[in-house]
Amino acid sequence: MLKVENLCKTFSGFKLDNVSFEIPAGAIVGFIGQNGAGKTTTLKCIMGSVLPDSGKITVMGREIAENETECKKLISFSSGTFEYYRNKKLTDIIAVYKTFFDEWSNEDFARYLKEFNLDVNKRVKELSAGMKVKFALSLAMSHNAKLFIFDEPTSGLDPIARDELLDVFRDIVQQGDKSILFSTHITNDLEKCADYVLFIKNGKILLEEGKDELLESHCLIKGEELTDELKSRVIAFKEHAFGYTALIKRDKIQSSDKFLTEKPTIDDIMIYYNKEVNAKC
């Protein structure tokens, strides 16, 4: 569906460094990393709002640089909340917006309006933060795109609204011909719906793995004494007054180890991979 190869972009103090990954058809891919890691820059390069220094981006076998108009018809992008035309009614915005898309679906849009309980007679300035997000996503999901790219789509939504949106995401990819790439800081959402996790750190892709495989291949460990030998095997650790906690690959655990183990969350994995080994707190 989407293939990114050796994507590079240099700013003052930051470099997107040979970023490469693939998004298969019918998949939901969560894009994670701390603020400033390069998530939004990567998404903007894909969409063309930031021009990369080098690299290749292909959508359904078509290189964007050579087929920009055709490729962008296949992509739907939303950067979260809708903050434009604050004094306009939603119905007026919709009338103009849908003229840009050959395959706009009034039926799909009406379904999202009902599902998200949106009143098209309201003005943008009258919407709550959560309703603005829902409106932006309703627009993005109503013109028969094949690849959906969302930057922080669940930001500003309450837990119930987030859960409803994740159900919509699952419905979108159910037939296997559409895919979703979305960045988020709410990693609990990934555990509910993502098929794959893409983790970027300091402008480089650190992990690209199936979500279930990622969680199964790592282990959170806890104990009282952290030896130098164990330090050499863990990804990172925290020491405290009562001992330590650490993240380790399961294949690095030995039968003689004496520590407690538990399954990590995606939050745990992101936090420990962002740490330097020998970090203390």
Beta strands, then each sheet from edge to edge (+ up, - down):
strand 1: 2-11
strand 2: 14-23
strand 3: 28-32
strand 4: 54-59
strand 5: 62-63
strand 6: 75-78
strand 7: 147-151
strand 8: 179-183
strand 9: 196-201
strand 10: 204-210
strand 11: 218-223
strand 12: 234-240
strand 13: 243-249
strand 14: 260-262
sheet 1: 2+ 1- 4+ 5-
sheet 2: 6+ 7+ 8+ 3+ 9+ 10-
sheet 3: 12+ 13- 11+ 14-
end
